[in-house]
Amino acid sequence: MFGTATWSQLNANVALILVFNLLWSATRTLWETGNISALIFLLEDRHKSYVGFAASVEGITQLVVAIPGGMLADRWRRDTVLRLAACLSVASLLFTAYAVHACDLTLVYMAMAAWGASYALNDAPMEALFADSTPTGLRADIFVAKFVLMQVGRGIGSAVIALLFLVFGDVWEIHELQQVLYVGLALTVIPAVMQAFVSDDRSLNAESEATLSAGSVPLLSAGTKGHSNIVDPPRLDRWVVTFVPATLAISDLMTALGAGATVKFFPLFFIEEFDMKPVEIGVIFAITPFACSLSSLGSAWVARRFGRINAIIIAHMTGTVLLVVFAACTTVRIDHGREVTLAVFVFILRAATMNSFKPLKRSVLMDIIPKKSRGTWNSLESVTIFSWTGSAAIGGIVVDQWGYRTCFLATAALYAISCLPIMALSYWNLDRHLDISKPAAADPIAEP
């Protein structure tokens, strides 16, 4: 999975953060991904807008806390901020358990706000320390490995959800949801505490610094057999290095606006449109992350042959088309069983494709951004998180007024628009290549 890297070569921080992400994803899936939304849905008489409002409360808090938290991570020790995040995470767990027990929507909103602050304190320093502890030449493969482990964690968490509902009762009732939520919250204590054990003292020095060559995997495409289209690092304009992060940030912002209006409502869509039971939805969401893992490995393979930027574009546009297909196929008048099967298949394929390029984007950014600015830059991504949660509130209103499919199509339109900045970047780089590329004696990644 790591290419030239092996487990024995991994920095201690990297190994710990990889395990943390596996457990964090698995345990959070048990209570946050769909079950807390289902609880709000039931508490508020099946109004979807309240689910979106809860996400917005979390996002606003994350936005307020993240930027100063990221700046502190750059000015102080990153591990100090992570210890604060660990304490806040444990406190948030306890408060969330009380809110779930009380079945009080106001308390649930307050718990989501606490989690927003906790995620904000965790995300920027954790991502920065992960990048600081990763050699620049190995970063793309290790970031893909991290993404794969997160997806495996989500799959494990969803499978456990299905098993828990089999034990507690395969019905959408408040009591059964509470039992599953309690188990998830209790298990989340383990990764919450793990945050406190990463250390700045184990981070790397010059070998993890940014490089103008943008890492070991090219931003441009590999050429035809016997020729290389990779821009020679000394000839890569500094302006391009500045332009790449801004372009990806703009694309991420627009993608998040679309995703936020839709993602929180997929479980509710399956509940209302297809009358699915908790175990059935648990199985779907258990399969999906493993499909995402495989697709991310596929995107890494494409990136090694055609460049990371081109791999991102291919996956992004494929996922956009599949979302349109998903919206359309659920209106086809065929027998119920075949309609459900088709919808589930397209849903899983869409999720896998749309998520496959995330580690590639992250590796590009961390290869370019200097170490001293990584905490601040990671915190700025909370603007994207806020846009995601802000559009979740709008998405809930749209679903209540005009239905799920209208929301899906609006999201697909935003996805298509969000790919344009990356296409512009690819076009500009291709133009540069046509001017300065040169023949190579051999291309190690050309097709035989």
Secondary structure, DSSP 8 states (H G I E B T S, - for coil): --TT--GGGS-HHHHHHHHHHHHHHHHHIIIIITHHHHHHHHHTTT-THHHHHHHHHHHHHHHHHHHHHHHHHHHS-HHHHHHHHHHHHHHHHHHHHHHHHHT-HHHHHHHHHHHHHHHHHHHHHHHHHHHHTS-GGGHHHHHHHHHHHHHHHHHHHHHHHHHHHHHH-SS--HHHHHHHHHHHHHHTHHHHHHGGG--GGGS-SGGGS--TT--SS-SS---STTB-----GGGS-HHHHHHHHHHHHHHHHHHHHHHHTTGGGHHHHHHHHH---HHHHHHHHHHHHHHHHHHHHHHHHHHHHH-HHHHHHHHHHHHHHHHHHHHHHTTS-S-HHHHHHHHHHHHHHHHHHHHTTHHHHHHHHHHHS-GGGHHHHHHHHHHHHHHHHHHHHHHHHHHHHH-HHHHHHHHHHHHHHHHHHHHHHHHHHHHHHHHH--B-S--TTS--
